[in-house]
Amino acid sequence: MRLFHRLRCESDEFVRLDLLRFIASFGIVFLHFKDRLGLAPELSLRLDGLSLFVDLFFVISGIVIARVYGERVGSLKGYGRFLKARVARLIPLHWATLAFYVTLGLASAAFGLALKEPGKYHWGCVVPSLLLYHATESAAGRRSTT
């Protein structure tokens, strides 16, 4: 039994779209971290247009998912397989990101380093994020009151 789903193109039909989606994902990551790069304010404002990468990513993802899985989710069993494949693809990345932030928080505490955004490292966020309810109102409310 495999622990992780093997990463591959779902169809040879969309190799170019998958490449464009991959490029868009890098644009999204850059967009999220551009403020931490110490860029000049004028350049940072010019890069705000990278937010279109988010739209591009989701449009391409919708097309690929609808085409590849459209006929496969016609039954409850098919829909279950679709959800299992999505979870197998997304959860490991989510948990790896959580582990990265926990490691940064621990390193910061161990070495007495100041964090630019300490709210991202609040220990009350670990369990909700691990169990995937971090975006719910109850988890968000708990963070804002602490």
C-alpha positions, 0 to 999 in steps of 0.5 A: 500500500502506498502512503502517498499518491504518485504525482503525474499528469492525469492525462497526456491530453493536457500536458501544456495546460498542466505546464501553464498551471505549474507556471501559474503556481510559481506566480502565486507563490511569488505573489504571496512572498513578494512583500517579504523580498524587500522590493522597492514599493513601486516594483511591488505595486507593479507585481500586484498584477501577478494576482491574475495567476490565481485566476489562471490556476483555478480556471485551468484546474477547473477545465482539467478536473472537469474533463478528466473526472467528469465522466468518472464521478457519475456514481457515488463510488466514482465520486468517492474515488475522486475525493480520495485522489484529491485528498491524497494529492492535497493533504501531504502538501498541507501537512508539509507546509504546517510542518515548515511553519511549526519548525520555524516557530520552534527555531524562533523560540529556541534561538530567540528570533523575532518573527515578522508575523508572530500570529502565524506561529500561534500554537493554538493554530496547530491542531485546527490546521492539522485536522483541517478546520483552521478556516472555520469560524470557531478556529478563526475566533479562537485565534483572534481572541488570543 
